[in-house]
Amino acid sequence: VGAAMHLIELDFETYSDVDLPAEGVARYVQHPSAEVLMLGYDLHDGHGPQVWLPYMPPPTDLFAVLAAGHYWSAWNAAFELEVWHWLCVVRLGWPPVLTVERCVCTQARALAYALPKALGKTALVLGTAPKDPRGEELIKFFCMPNKPVKKRPLIAPIHGSSKGRYLLGMYPQEAAEFGEYCRQDVVAEGAIARRIPWLSPFELAFHQSTLRTNLRGLQVDVPSVTAAAELLREALAAADEEVNWLTRGEVETVGQLSRIIKWLAKWGIYTDKLDADALDALLARQDLQPAPRRVLELRKSAGSAGVKKVFSMQQRMDSRGRVPHLYTYCGARTGRDTAEAVQPQNMTKKGPELRWCEDMNCRRPYAQKLDVCPWCGASAAFSKPAEWSYKAVEFALDCIRKGLRQTAAVFGDPVLTVSGCVRGLFIAGPGMQLVCSDYSSIESVVTAVLAGEEWRIQAFREKKDIYLVSAGKITGRTLEEYAAYLEAHGSKHPDRQKIGKPAELGLGFGGWLNAWLQFDDSGTFSEFEIKENIKAWRAASPMIVELWGGQVRGTPWAPTSFELFGLEGAIVAALRWPGTRYTYRLISYEYDKRRDVLLCHLPSGRALAYHRPRLHAPGDANRPGQCKITYEGWNSDSSKGAVGWRVMDLYGGRATENVVQGVSRDLMAHGALNVERAGYPIVLRTHDELASEVPIGFGSVEEYEKLMGDLPAWAAGWPVRAAGGYISNRYRKD
């Protein structure tokens, strides 16, 4: 897709009674109240941006250009696609000439260039034609339901509500301003489109694949979602009553966080927040009295991700019983998708601890704390404890559909039971099945290959358990010793979970003590022992340490020589000498001084962008002689600072994390296009996992994994493979 393309810009303004941010575009456009208020478009034919209004004849000039196969763009093109189909084709009889195959979303291009998701913010960063600041006020006025205001009469009251709406014809001055706003949005989109890079043919194909996945949506088990939502409402109401009683009325509901914080202070428990991390830390205290502990437990249960996901599923289901628009292309700066609404990228596998009945005629799961099986009455004495598993989901959903009392009687905590079933609420549509698989340890493989750490690459080629191999490098134990332990005890050696896993997941990007503790909070090792483990891991992985790179040899606080090496060294060199590309192994950096952007070139040919990068003179006493590197970008993670466009640090570990995630994403994107071309339409795409919905009897796991493992030429010979696939009616995680 080149710069000479004839690109048409579009921008719809619409009305619907549905809350767009809360319920999503599919429900918004499918609602009977939805209608097109105006359409702005620019054919670049010398007439400038045009604004079509519903009383005008259909815009046949636009139809003709689209029918001729010209590419079109919009800011968040999925919205325009949904509006065109449901409101223009279905209701107005327009031709279906707005297609995914000719879509080049300007927002997608901006995100691929590491710019903000919002049109106005991107225009501000680039200094292009600004978005009309009055637009937000006009959108609230004409595009959303409003409460009655004196001297501003409403019409068409919404059923069951005191709200109504304002019509364009009732307020001609504001309508004229709104039309100008629509026209200006088209101008702003066009100005941005001319300032940002085009997507490569591969990236355009992957972006269009994302659009198809989002429009396709994922089927949900509607009866079970409805039952789960009702159960949760009952459970949350009961939790509110219990919290009210425990606090003697000082806290009326589990959602009153400020009141809970104030009440906890009376017990000598001080905190300024009650997010998941804060709750876990508080509940880990050994000095909690029963009342505050129970209040904290109720708050944690009520605020769990599983609760939110069920309500989000129910709120986002469209007329087909599907949840569409789950992903944002290049939502993360590395090119990874970010998840929307139901957030399928972070669904928990946790549920209640179980027992499985040993009676031959039962064999059903129930809460571990029960003394007898609630299904058949058999004693629990001979039933071994077990962790929650997808195998329990069908039994749990059967209870959930029967209500709160039945679920609590069999599985104990009803909210935790629902959380354990969230994945299983996604299903295949009628006559269809899900084919799923994921890439094995893809980020570890990519890290090893980019670094050239040969023993790791060989371990992956031989399909060895990298957690055990890594643990052995730290402890000195051999795989034969670990195998003997497995044979003798029937379980994997504790080193795998307590040493190998935190080392592999936490240390690959320069992590130190806190990175280890993020994956191991068991308290098995002292702080000194953890540091010794980290040192041993680094000593066994010198090429990964070299990949991070730096500006001095020796330790940062006692350098032996000053030298630019690895990724950090290449970044510093690129910023010092603009226009020259500096490469370390498979990754290279180049500073484009004219655009004021540092480009990180990946093996695929795609580039990561760091805007307004700067080298700061040495001044850190802990890093003598070393420059600090910063860049500007959009921060969406509040744990890393204020959300928004801000100055952020760049260093070897973070650069390594970025390139590893970026390269892993490129491999997944290649696999995704492979499976779609072979007739496996994707409905879920989660970092290292793909899931497709196909007719029952179509395809196989073996073919699916082969397609995923068919690597691009730039990754030929890498030990990347897909494994653990399955075919099922329900989505699951082993």
N, C-alpha and C positions, 0 to 999 in steps of 0.2 A: 504494500500500500504506500504509494509514493506521494511526494509533495504536490505533484501536478493533478492529483485527484480532484474531480468535481464533487465537492462535499456539500450536501444540503444540511442546513441547521434547522432543527425543529424545537418547538417548546409549547406544550399544552398548558392551559390554565383550566381547572375543572372544579366542579362542586360535588360533594357527597355528604350525606348525613354521617357516614362512617368516619371514625377517628383514624386518619391515615397512619400516623406513627405507631399507634397501639395495635391496629388490626391488620395493617399491611395493604399493599396496593391491590392485590387480587380481590379481597373482600370489598375494598373501596370502590373499584370500578364495577363489580358485579351487583352492587346494591341498586335497587330500583330508583333511588333518588339521584344516582350519579349522572352527570351530564357534562358535556364540553361547554365551557364558557367562551373560550377563544383559542386560536392556534396561531402562533407566530412562526414564520418560516422565511428562509432566505435561499433563493435558488441561484444566487450569484449570477444573475442574468442582466445586471445593470439597473434593476428596479429597486434594489435595496430590500431590507426586511419588510415582509407583508404581515398583516394581522387579519385573519379570517374570523368572522363572528357568525353565530348560528342563523341569523336572518339573511345572510348572503348566499348566493349560489355556491355549490360545492367548489373547492379549489382545484379545478381541473388541470391548471398549469402544474400544480404539485403532483397530481396523479400521473400526468404524462411523463414527468421527469423520473419519478420513482419507477414507473412501469418500464422505462427505458434501461433500467439497471444501474442508475447512479447510486453511489454510496450516500448514506445519510448519517447524521450525528445528532446527539442530544446530550444533555447533562443528566446522567442516570437513564440510559436508553430503555431499560426494562419498563419504566413508567410509561414512556411513549408507546411501546409495543402493546402493553396491556390496554391503554386507553384507545389506541387505534382499533384493536380487535373488538373489545367489548362495547365501546361507545360509538365508534365510527362505522365499523363494518356491520356489526350485529344490529345496532339501533338506527344508524343513519343511512345504511346501505352503500357505504363507500367501498371501493375495491380493495382487496387484501394485498396491497402493493408495498406496504411497509414490512420488510422482512429482516429476520436475523442475519441472513446471508449477506446483506448489504449494509449492515450496521457497523459503524465505527464510533463507539461511545466516547465522547470527549472526557467525561469523568473517568472512564477506565484508562485513557491515555494519561490523564493527570496523575492518577494513582500509581500507574506504572513508572512515573517520573518522580515519585515520592512527594507529591503535592497534596494539599488537604482535600478531603472528600466533598466539602461544601464549595459551591461555585463562587460565592462572595469572598471566601477566605483565599481561594486560589488566585482570584483576580487581584486581591490585595497583595499577596506574596509576589506575583509576577509584575505588578504595576500596570496591568492592562485595563481596558474599559471596565469601570466598576459596576457592580450590581446596584440597581436603584434602591437606596435605603428605605424608601417609602413602600417598597414591595411587600415586606412582611406585614405591615399594617393593612394593606389592601387585600392580601390573601386572607387574613383573618376576617376581613369585612365581607368579602364576596364568596370565598371558597369554603367556609366553615359555618356550622350552625352558630347562632348568636342568641344571647338573652335579650329580651326587650329593653330598649333604652328610650327615654323620653325624647320625643320629636324625631325618632328614627323608627318608623313603623316596620314591623316584620310581616312576612307572608308565609303561607304554607307551614304552619306549626308542625313540628315533628311529633309523631304519635307517641303519647305517653310522656311528653316533655314540654316544658314551658318555652323551649327554644324554637326559633324559626330561622329564616334566612333573608338576606337582602338580594334583590335582583338588580342586574345591571341597568335595566330600563328605568328603575325607580330613582337612581342617583346618577344622572348623565355626566356630571363633572368628575365624580370618582371613577365612573366607568371609563372615561377618556384617559384618566391618569393610569388606570389599570391596563388599558390597551398599550399605552406608551411603555409601561413597565414590562409588558410581555415582549414588545419590540426590542427594548433595551437588553432583555435577557438573551435574545438571539444574538445581538451585537456582542455582548459580553462573552458568550460561548464561542463565537467566531474568533474573537480576539485571542482567547486562550488557545483555541485550536491551532492558530498560526504561530504560537510561541513554543509549543511543546513538541517533543519528538513523535514521529509516527510509530505505530506498533509494527513489528516485523510480521511477515506472513504467518509465521508459527504462532506468535503472540496473538495476532488477530483471530486465528483459528481457535486458540484456547479461550480467548475472551468470548467468542461467539458460542463455544461449548458451554461456558459458564451461564450465558444467557439462556440457553436451551435447558440446562439443568434447573435453573431458577424458575423458568416458565412451566417446566414439567412438574416440579414439586414432588413431594413424597407422601404416599398414602399413609393415613393414620387409622388405627383401630378405633373408629368413632364411638361405638358403645363402651369400650373400655376407658377411653379418654373421658367421656361424659361421667362414667361411674367414678373414676379416680378423682375428677374435679369435685364431685359431690362429696365424696368421702373426705377429701382434704378440707372442704368448707366446714364439715361437721367437726373434724379433728381440730381445726384452727379455732372454731368457736369454743370447743371444750378447753383448749389451751388458754384462750382469753379468760374464761371463767376461773381456771385454776390460778392463773397469774393474778387476777383480781383478788382472789381469796388469799393467796400467799402474801400479797403485799398490803393487805387490809385496805384495798381500794386506791392505794397510791398509784398503781399502774393498772389501767383498765384493759389493755390489750397487749399482746406480744409485739405489736408493731410500734409501740410508743417508746422508742429507743432513748430519748432524752430522759423520760421518766424512769426508765429502768436504770440508767446510769446514775441518776440522782438517788434512787432507792438503794442501789448497791453501795454507794458511798456511806450510807448509814451503818453498813456492816463492815466498814473498813476496807471495802474493795473499790479501788479507784481506777477508772479507765475513761478515756475520752472518745472511744468508739467501740462498736460491737459488730465489726465485720467478722468473717469466718476465722481469720488468723487470731484476732483478739479473743474471740470466744474459745478457741482451742487453747490458747495460753491461759485463760482464766480457769477453764475446766480442768487443766492439768495441775492446778494448785491443790495441795494436800490439806490446806487449812480451811476449806470452804465449809460453811454450815449447810445443813440440808436444804433450808429454804432458798438461799441464793443460788445454790447449785442447781436446784430444780428449775428456778426461773431462767437461769442461763441455758439449761438443757432445752427448755421449751422454746426459748428464743432461737437457738441453733436449729432446732427441728423446723420451726415455722419459716425461717429464712433460708432453708436449704435450696440448692439449685434445683433439685427434683420437684419441689413444690412450684417454683416459678415456671419450670418447663411445661408442666402439665397445664397450667392456666394459659400459658402462651400458646400451646398447641390448640387448645379449645378456642382461643381468641383468634388464631390465625387460619383455622381451617376454612377453605373456600367451599364453593358449592359442590365440588367434586369429592369433598372429604379429604383433601390433600393440603399439605402445608408447602406453599411455593416460596421462592425468593429467600433461600437460606444462606446464600454466600455473596460476598463482595470480592470481585476480581481484584487482585493486588491490593487488598485492604491493608496488608502489612507492608512495610517498606522493602522487605526482602522479596516481595512478589507473592508471598503466601496469601491464600484466601483468609478473610476474616468471616466469622459466622454471624448471622443476624437472627433476631427473634428467638427461636427455640434454642439457639446456640448448640448445634450438633457436634461441635468440636470438643466439648468438655462435658460429655455425659458421664455420670458416675457409674461404676460397676458395683457400688456398695449397696448392700441390703442387710436385713437382719441375719445374725448368725443362726445357723440351722442345725437340725438333725434330719436324717432321712430314715423313715420308718423301715425296720428290717423285716416286717411281716411280708411274706411273699405276695399276699393279696392286696397289699397297700402300696408300699414303696413311695410314699409321698413325703414332702418336706414339711417341717414345722419349726417353731421357735426353739432354740437350743435350751432355753431355761425350763421348758415344760417337762414334767415327769412321765407323762404318757402321751401317746400320739392322739391328737384331737380328731383325727380322721377315723381311726379304728379302735382306739383304746389300748393298743399294745404298749407295753412298758418301754420306757426310753433307756433302760439299763444297758441294752445291747446295741444301741444306736450310737455311732461315733459322731462327735461334733464335726461340722463342716462349715466352710465359708459360703456366702451367698454365691449363687451361680445362675447363669441364664436358664439352666434346666428347671429352676424353680418358678420361672416367670408364668408359665401357663397355669400352674396351680394357684399362684398368688393372684393373678387376674381373675380367676374364677371366684376367689374370695372377695376381691375388690368389687366385682359386679354384684355381689350379694350384700355388700354394705360394710360399714365401719365395725359393727359388732363381730361379724364373722371374721374379718381380717385380723382384728385384735386378738380374737380367741385362738387363731391358728398361728399367726406370725408375730404376735406381740405388738411392736411399734408400727402402727398403720402408716404413718408418714414415711418412715424408713422403708417400709414395704413398697410403697408407691415409687419411691426414689429408685429402688432396685429394679423396677419394671419399666422405667422411662424409655430405655432403648427399645424394649419389646413393643412399645406403643406404635412404633413405626413398622409398617407392614407392606407387603406387596399388594397391588390392586387386584381386583377380581380376575381370575384366570392367569395371574402373573406370579413370578417368584423373584426373590432377591438373590443375586450372585455377588458375593463379597470376598475381598481379600485385602491384605496390606503388605507393605514392604517390610522385610525383616531388618530391624535396627538400621534404618536407612541413614540417619544422621551420623551414627558411629562409623558406618561404612564410608560415607562421604568424607568425614574427618580424616580417616585413615588414608584414603586415596589422595586427598589434597595435600596431606602432610608427607606422604610417602613412607608411612610407618609400616614396614614390610611384614613384621610378625603379626600385626593386626590384620592386614590384607589377607595373609595366608590363613589366619584363623577363620575369617569369613568365607574364604574359598572352600575350606574344609568343613564349613557349617558347624563350627564349634560354638559352644555357649560362651559368648564374649564376657558375660558377667563372671563366670567361673575362671576363664582364662585370665581376666584382669585381676581377679582376687588372688589367683596363684602368683602373679607377678609381684603383688604386694606382700603376700605372706610367705612365699617360697614353696607353697604346696603345689603338687603336680595334679594334672587332670586325672591320673590314675588313682591318686588318693581320694579325690572327690568322687570318682566312680565307685570306689570301694565303700565309701560312706553311704552312697545312695543304695547300693546293694544290701548293706547291713541294716540300714534304718528305714528304707523305703521312702526317703525324702531327700531333697537336695541339701547339701552342706550349708550351714548358716552363713558361711563366708559369702555365698552368692548374694543373699539379700542384704547383709549388713556391711559388706565391704565392696564386692564387685558392682552391685547396682548403684549405690551412691557415687562410687568413683566414676563409672561410665556416664551416668546421667548428669553429674554435677561438675566434673573437672575438665571437660573437654574444651571449655572456652576460657580457661584461665582462672576458674573458680578456686576459692580458698575455703576457709572454715564454714562460712555461712552457706556456701554452695553445697558442701557435704551435708550439713544439717537439714537442708531443704528436702533431702531424700532419705535421711536417717535420723529420726528423732527418738530412737529407741533408748538412748542413754548407754549403749553398750560400751562406748569408748569415751575416755576422758578427752579434754581439749588437746592435751599434749599428744595422745595416741592418734587422734584424727589428723593432726598436723604431720605426724610421722607417716601415716598412711598416704597422705597427699604427696609428701616428698618422695615416697617410694613409687607412687604412680607416675609422677613426673620423671623420675629417674629411668623408669621402664619405657617411657614414651618421649624420648628426646626430640623426635621429629615433629611431634605435635607442639611441644614447647617452642621449637624453632619456627613453626608455622605462625604462632602468635607474633613472634618477632619482638623488636624493640629498638632502642637507640643506644644501649650500652650492653657490654658483656659483663659477666659477673652478676652480683646482686644489685638491685636498684639503689640501695643505700650505700653500697661499697663497690662502685664500678671498677673493672680492671682495664677496660678500654671503651672508647666511644666508637660505635659502628651502627649503621642502619642495616637491619636484617629482617627477614620474614615480612609478614603483611604490614606491621606497623612501620617498619623501615621503608617499605615501598610507598606507603601513604605520605610519609614525611618527605621523601625524595620527590614525589609527584607534586607536592605543594610548593616545594622550594624551586623546582624547575618546571614551570607550566609548559604544556604542550608536548611533553615527552612522556612516553608510557614506560612505567617501571613494573617489572614482573617478578613475582616469586612463584616458581613452579607453574601452576595452572591459572593463577589469578594475577591480574594486572590492574594498575591504577593510572589515571591520567586526569590532570586538572585542566578543565576548559575555562580559561580565564575570562573569555568574552561572556560566556553564560554564567560564570562564577559558580561552577558545579564540579565536584570531584566525581568521576565515573569509575566504578569498580566493574571491570569486565570479567564475566564468568565464562567457563568453558563453552557454554551453550551459545555465546555471542550476545546474550542479554546483559544489560548494564544496570547496576544499582546506582542511584543518584544520591549524593550528599550535597545539599545546597549551602552556599556561602561558607565553605570550609575555611578554617583559619589555623595558622600555627602561632602559638603564643610563646614568647621568650621564656627560657628556663627561669623558674622562680619557686618551684616546689622543693622544699627542703628534703622531702622524702624521695625525690627523683632528681638528684642534682645533674645539671647539664642536659636535661631532657625537655623537649618542647611539649607543651600540651596541645592536643588537637581537638578542635570543636567544629561543629557544623550546625546548620539550622534544619529543623524538620518538625513534623507533626507528632507530638507525643500523645498517645491514647492510653498509656498505662500510668495511672495516678501514683503507683508505687515508685515510679521513676521521676517524679516531679509533677509540676502543674500540667494539666491537660491543655493542649493547644500548640501553636507554632512557637517553638522556643529553641534556645541554644542548648545543644547536647554534646557530651563528650564522646570521642572516638579513640579507641586504643586497640592493641593487638587482640585481646580476648574478645571484645565486642565485634571487631572486624571479622574474626574467625567465625563467631556465631552467625553473623550476617551472611557470609559467603556459604557456610554449611547449609543454613536454612534455604538460601537462594538456590543452590545447586540441587538440593533434595527436592525442592519444589519443581525445578525444571525437569527432573527425572519423572516425578509424578505426573506432570503435565503431559509429557511425551506418552506415558503409559495410558493416561486418560483418553487422549486422542486415538491411540491404538485400539482400545476396547470399543470406543464409540464407532469407529470406522468398521469394526467387525460386527456391528449390530447389537452392542450391549449399551443401551442408553443409560447414562449415569444419573443417579438420583441423590447420592451422597458422596462427598469428597472431603475427607478430613485428614489433611497433612499427608499421612503415609497410607491412607486407606481409601479404597474405592468401592462403591456399591452400585450395581446396575439392576434395573427392573426389566425382566424379559418374560416372554410367554413360557408357561410351564412346559418343560421338556426341551427348551431351547438351550444349546450350549452346554458347557461343563466348567467346573472349577479349574481343571487342568488347562483348558484352552485360555481361560480368563487370566490365569497366572502366567501363562506363556506370553500372552499379549502384553501384560504389565512388565514382564522381564525382558521384552525385546527392546534393548537400549538404543539410544541415538548413537550416531557414529562417534561423537565426541566423548562418549563414555564406554566405548567398546572395551570389553575385557574386565570392566569393574565387577566386583563380586556382589552385585545388587540382584536381589531376587524377591519375588512375592511368595508368601507361604501362609498356611493356616486358613485357607479359604473355605467357604461353605456355601451351600444353597439352602435357603429357608424361606418360609413365609414371613417370619419375623426377623427384624434386625437384632443383632446380638454382639456381644464381645466375650470371647472365651477368657 
